[in-house]
Every structure is written in C-alpha cells, then in structure tokens.
C-alpha cells in the first residue's frame, strides 16, 4: 500500500517559503520535492483556499505565505489537504457476514480511532514555526 506523504511534503514547502524573500514558483517547489509543478499547484491551491498561502501570476510571481507559521498548526494543514485518515491501515469488508471479521474490524477501528484522535489533538498543538526553529538555529560550536 502506498503511503500518503502530502502532509510532510507540504510542511516542508511551507517552512521553506518563510525563508524566501520573494514568491516561489511552482517549478522551483516541484524541483525541491521531485514532483511535477502541476501537483504543486493543485496542492498549494488547497492551502490558498484556506488563506494560508497566496499566489501571484506572471513574471516575479509564485507562492508565498499569507499567514505567519506561528498561526498555522499541523491540524490546519492536515484539514486543508482533505482531512484524510492518518492511517493507511484499512479494515476488510470482503466477508461482511462473518462474525470474526466483524469482531476484528470493531477492535481495530476502536484502537485506530483512539490513536487518530490523540494524533489530531497533538497536531492542533504544534505550530509550523516550531518546525522551522531547528532550521533557523545556528550551528553549535563544540570546539
């Protein structure tokens, strides 16, 4: 099963955007992420719709932050990307009449729902400026 890495990739982009002095093109972001600029534009449009980024067309155009990273949480970005399930583990539905399958699905669903609720709660506590703090921290001199 293919993992969904959109959240980590978008977080990467947003922290980088803060470091740029001018808007950044989809081409530059795509090269950074080793993906197609169309994928970048589609994904960034989801963030633009929420007011997290803005885009300027034309020469000297590109993407930039609309809000400081300190006002954005992991949960905000997760929701902007479609609020999909945190887990790629799926429940089986091939034998819906089987009581064992039902028991397994109930047990898995309860645990996954509880774990996901805890993760989403924590996502709401982490602002994106925290992610960039390590990036901005000067290198230590141990010598």
C-alpha positions in Angstrom: 0.0 0.0 0.0 1.3 3.4 -0.9 1.8 5.9 1.9 0.4 9.4 1.7 3.3 11.8 2.2 1.4 15.0 1.2 1.4 16.4 4.7 5.1 16.1 5.3 5.8 17.4 1.8 3.6 20.4 2.3 5.0 21.2 5.7 8.5 21.1 4.1 7.4 23.6 1.5 5.7 26.0 3.9 8.8 26.2 6.2 10.9 26.8 3.1 8.5 29.5 1.9 9.1 31.5 5.0 12.8 31.7 4.3 12.4 33.1 0.8 12.3 36.9 0.3 10.1 36.7 -2.8 7.3 34.4 -4.1 8.5 31.0 -5.2 7.3 29.4 -8.5 5.7 26.0 -8.7 8.6 24.9 -10.8 11.1 25.6 -8.0 8.9 23.9 -5.4 8.4 20.9 -7.7 12.1 20.6 -8.2 12.6 20.8 -4.4 10.0 18.0 -3.9 11.0 15.9 -7.0 7.5 16.1 -8.4 5.5 17.8 -11.2 4.6 21.5 -11.0 1.0 20.6 -11.7 0.9 18.6 -8.5 2.4 21.5 -6.6 -0.2 23.9 -8.0 -3.1 21.6 -7.1 -1.8 21.1 -3.6 -1.0 24.7 -3.0 -4.4 25.7 -4.3 -5.9 23.8 -1.3 -3.9 25.9 1.0 -4.7 29.1 -0.8 -8.4 28.3 -0.5 -7.9 28.3 3.3 -6.0 31.6 3.3 -2.7 30.0 4.3 -0.7 30.9 1.1 -1.2 33.3 -1.8 -0.1 33.2 -5.4 0.9 35.9 -7.8 0.8 35.2 -11.5 3.2 36.4 -14.1 6.9 37.4 -14.1 8.2 37.5 -10.5 5.1 35.5 -9.4 4.8 32.4 -7.4 3.7 31.2 -4.0 4.2 32.9 -0.6 2.7 32.6 2.9 -0.4 34.6 3.8 0.0 33.9 7.5 2.9 33.5 9.8 3.9 30.0 10.5 3.2 30.6 14.2 -0.5 30.9 13.3 -0.7 27.6 11.4 -0.9 24.2 13.0 -0.3 20.7 11.7 -4.0 20.2 12.1 -4.8 23.2 9.9 -2.7 21.8 7.1 -4.0 18.3 7.5 -7.5 19.5 7.2 -6.7 21.7 4.2 -5.3 18.7 2.4 -8.6 16.9 2.8 -8.7 15.6 6.3 -8.0 12.1 5.2 -7.3 9.3 7.7 -4.0 9.4 9.4 -3.6 5.7 8.9 -3.2 3.7 5.7 -4.3 0.6 7.5 -7.7 -0.5 6.2 -10.4 -2.7 7.5 -11.5 -5.6 5.5 -15.0 -5.8 4.1 -14.8 -8.9 2.0 -16.8 -11.2 4.3 -19.3 -8.8 5.8 -21.5 -11.7 7.2 -18.6 -13.3 9.1 -18.8 -12.6 12.9 -15.0 -12.9 13.2 -14.4 -10.3 10.6 -16.8 -8.1 12.4 -15.1 -8.6 15.7 -11.6 -7.9 14.2 -12.9 -4.7 12.5 -14.5 -3.4 15.6 -11.3 -3.9 17.6 -9.1 -2.4 15.0 -11.5 0.5 14.4 -11.7 1.4 18.1 -7.9 1.4 18.5 -7.3 3.3 15.3 -10.0 5.9 16.1 -8.5 6.4 19.6 -5.0 6.7 18.2 -6.1 9.1 15.5 -7.9 11.3 17.9 -4.8 11.6 20.0 -2.7 12.4 17.0 -5.1 15.1 15.7 -5.2 16.6 19.1 -1.4 16.9 19.2 -1.4 18.2 15.6 -3.5 21.1 16.8 -0.9 21.9 19.4 2.1 22.1 17.1 2.5 25.3 15.1 4.7 25.4 12.0 7.1 27.9 13.4 8.3 25.1 15.7 9.2 23.0 12.6 11.3 25.8 11.2 13.0 26.6 14.5 15.6 23.9 14.1 16.2 25.1 10.5 17.0 28.6 11.7 19.1 27.7 14.7 22.7 28.5 14.2 25.1 25.5 14.1 26.6 24.8 17.5 30.3 25.2 18.1 31.5 22.3 20.2 35.2 23.1 19.8 
